[in-house]
Amino acid sequence: MESSFEHLWSDSIKKMKKSVIRELLKLTQKDEIISFAGGLPDPKLFPIEEIKECTIGVLDKYGPKALQYGTTEGDMRLRGHLVNRYRKLEGLDISEDNLIITTASQQGLDLTGRIFLNPGDVVFCGLPSYLGGINAFASYGAELVGIDLDSNGMSSIILRNEVAKAVSNGKRAKFIYIVPDFQNPAGITMDEKRRREILDIAYEFNIPIIEDTPYREVRFNGEPQPMFQKLDTRGMVITLGTFSKVLAPGFRIGWVIGHERWIEKYVTGKQIADLCSSSLIQMTIAEYFERDLYDKNLKLIIEKYREKRDAMLASLEKYMPEGVSWTSPDGGLFLFLYMPENIDSEKLFLNAIEKNVAFVVGNAFYCNNAGRNTMRLNFSFATLDENVEGIKRLSESIKEFL
Ligand SMILES: Cc1ncc(COP(=O)(O)O)c(C=O)c1O
């Protein structure tokens, strides 16, 4: 007889559900399926030869150091390259002391939860919001308060009301979580005015903003809006970055930028989590920067993803029935689709899978369980032709449900 292990699980893991996205992704593994589901970069754009050469270069030059433990803060050369890049491109006034390397930005999110959250603390996030962020905070017992998005991102009016309400109810409001550039999942970018309004709310209530920006450099058109980190004058913004979408997610290397008061806590948290991120990989990426390969590859990624976005948008325009609308992102990897209220995207998902096309049900990104008639579509992974054909198949599914 199988014994029960229920009494062994922590309260925290009992509350957590397996990621819906990861579960649904399993259904999309068949070769014949066109998948708009994962947030995957195009593997054909991974610079394999260059990485091979950089790795050999690092092992030749720094072998023992590359295979040794590194500092928790991260490889000094890599931190230097990142700091210089942010100073030059974004006008940030930062030094290496303001930046810690993480095991990609999912660790940045987990450490954020570890540092700030006790059970019952309140976190404010977009409706919809990145599922990995929501889950990371929920695992520390956070109460998530969802704030509606409009075409400029999170509504500052609703946000202010909700923060004030939480505080007046005696709750501990801890931080505001925002993906301001080409948001995952909605593809929306926040304009400067909205960023300033939200910063004012952070100042008024003395809570930090977590600016999660994995897609910022993948811009196809339009003007970049200043980073929250750049607009902030009081050290109230913590920025998370990653190489996952601009180089390779398999590296698992990201970073956190912020005032030293925050970075010190991230270092303590990371010491508990994993001591340090891979020395070899950090040094390989530093080498990649030193050989001037980073911008060359980024340019290619932007060019290819722009074509893929355009193909998907054109196909949506051509095939989608009346009553269906979608966002038109200026960059990133995703767009978001809204169907008439009576269509449940979870039911539609199974029909779509039969037609060999997959997406992520939008509901997964709503901490208040709303958004049942929405879905997230990724345009970076499938080929150009698949982006056209997949949308055609999806439109047939939707028409059957109308
Ligand atoms: C908004 C956002 N944050 C964080 C992550 C995690 O990325 P990684 O851990 O690969 O850096 C993702 C991945 O899709 C994301 O979309």
The ligand as an SDF file (V2000), in Angstrom:
LIG
                    3D

 16 16  0  0  0  0  0  0  0  0999 V2000
    8.6600   39.2750  -17.5180 C   0  0  0  0  0  0  0  0  0  0  0  0
    9.5830   38.1270  -17.3120 C   0  0  0  0  0  0  0  0  0  0  0  0
   10.3610   38.0930  -16.2210 N   0  0  0  0  0  0  0  0  0  0  0  0
   11.2040   37.0960  -15.9930 C   0  0  0  0  0  0  0  0  0  0  0  0
   11.2920   36.0210  -16.8570 C   0  0  0  0  0  0  0  0  0  0  0  0
   12.2390   34.8940  -16.5290 C   0  0  0  0  0  0  0  0  0  0  0  0
   13.2780   34.8440  -17.4240 O   0  0  0  0  0  0  0  0  0  0  0  0
   14.6720   34.1520  -17.1090 P   0  0  0  0  0  0  0  0  0  0  0  0
   14.5860   33.5040  -15.7700 O   0  0  0  0  0  0  0  0  0  0  0  0
   14.8910   33.1780  -18.1990 O   0  0  0  0  0  0  0  0  0  0  0  0
   15.6640   35.2680  -17.1110 O   0  0  0  0  0  0  0  0  0  0  0  0
   10.4970   35.9950  -18.0010 C   0  0  0  0  0  0  0  0  0  0  0  0
   10.5360   34.8530  -18.9310 C   0  0  0  0  0  0  0  0  0  0  0  0
    9.7350   34.6690  -19.8030 O   0  0  0  0  0  0  0  0  0  0  0  0
    9.6250   37.0940  -18.2360 C   0  0  0  0  0  0  0  0  0  0  0  0
    8.8340   37.1380  -19.3110 O   0  0  0  0  0  0  0  0  0  0  0  0
  1  2  1  0
  2  3  1  0
  2 15  2  0
  3  4  2  0
  4  5  1  0
  5  6  1  0
  5 12  2  0
  6  7  1  0
  7  8  1  0
  8  9  2  0
  8 10  1  0
  8 11  1  0
 12 13  1  0
 12 15  1  0
 13 14  2  0
 15 16  1  0
M  END
$$$$
